[in-house]
Structures are given as structure tokens and as C-alpha cells.
Amino acid sequence: MEPILCPFCGGTDLFQENDYSVELDAEYWTVHHWECMECGQSFDKIEVVHEQGDFEGINESITH
């Protein structure tokens, strides 16, 4: 889930700061916080996992 480049300047020297997760209803949100070392801008990438559907799909792909 690592970004390829900075959405502001296109730089590739990125530093990942601490991630944090939040559970909302039947979803888990993980916020990945990044800082570009070239332009100094910060940005987030958010990963959303639906509790039932995605976990069942992952389990099926592992066992089949």
C-alpha cells in the first residue's frame, strides 16, 4: 500500500510516519501517514476493510 510518489511534487523520497486504525461499524479504517522529504508536504492514504466480506474473501483465497 506504499505510495509510489508524492501527490504534490512527484518526489519519491517518502517517509512513513505512524499509522493508526479505527473501527467503524463493520469496517476497519487504517490511516497511513506519509511525508515527502523533497517538498515537505504530508498526505494520508486510507485503507478500508469491510469486516465480513473482505475477511471471508481473504480466507477463501488462502484455503483454495
C-alpha positions as CSV (number, residue, x, y, z in Angstrom):
1,M,0.0,0.0,0.0
2,E,3.1,2.2,-0.2
3,P,2.6,5.2,-2.5
4,I,5.0,5.5,-5.5
5,L,5.3,9.2,-5.4
6,C,4.3,12.4,-3.7
7,P,0.9,13.7,-5.0
8,F,2.1,17.3,-4.6
9,C,5.6,17.4,-6.3
10,G,6.0,13.9,-7.7
11,G,9.0,13.2,-5.5
12,T,9.9,9.7,-4.5
13,D,11.8,10.3,-1.2
14,L,8.8,9.5,1.2
15,F,8.9,8.9,4.9
16,Q,6.1,6.9,6.6
17,E,5.0,8.2,10.0
18,N,2.9,6.2,12.5
19,D,-0.2,4.5,11.2
20,Y,-3.4,4.3,13.2
21,S,-6.6,2.2,12.9
22,V,-10.2,3.0,13.7
23,E,-13.1,0.5,13.8
24,L,-16.4,2.0,12.5
25,D,-19.4,-0.3,12.5
26,A,-18.4,-3.3,10.3
27,E,-15.3,-1.6,8.8
28,Y,-11.7,-1.1,9.8
29,W,-10.0,2.0,8.6
30,T,-6.2,2.2,8.6
31,V,-4.7,5.6,8.0
32,H,-1.2,5.6,6.6
33,H,0.5,9.0,7.1
34,W,3.4,10.0,4.8
35,E,5.7,13.0,4.5
36,C,7.6,13.9,1.3
37,M,11.2,14.6,2.2
38,E,11.6,16.6,-1.0
39,C,8.8,19.2,-0.7
40,G,7.8,18.8,3.0
41,Q,4.1,18.1,2.3
42,S,2.2,15.5,4.3
43,F,-0.5,13.3,3.0
44,D,-2.6,10.3,4.1
45,K,-3.7,7.1,2.4
46,I,-6.7,5.4,3.9
47,E,-7.3,1.6,3.7
48,V,-10.8,0.4,4.4
49,V,-11.5,-3.3,5.1
50,H,-15.1,-4.4,5.4
51,E,-15.3,-6.9,8.3
52,Q,-17.3,-9.7,6.8
53,G,-16.9,-9.6,3.1
54,D,-13.1,-8.9,2.8
55,F,-12.1,-11.3,5.6
56,E,-14.2,-14.1,4.1
57,G,-12.7,-13.5,0.7
58,I,-9.2,-13.5,2.1
59,N,-9.9,-16.7,3.9
60,E,-11.3,-18.4,0.8
61,S,-8.3,-17.3,-1.4
62,I,-5.9,-18.8,1.2
63,T,-7.7,-22.1,1.5
64,H,-8.5,-22.7,-2.2
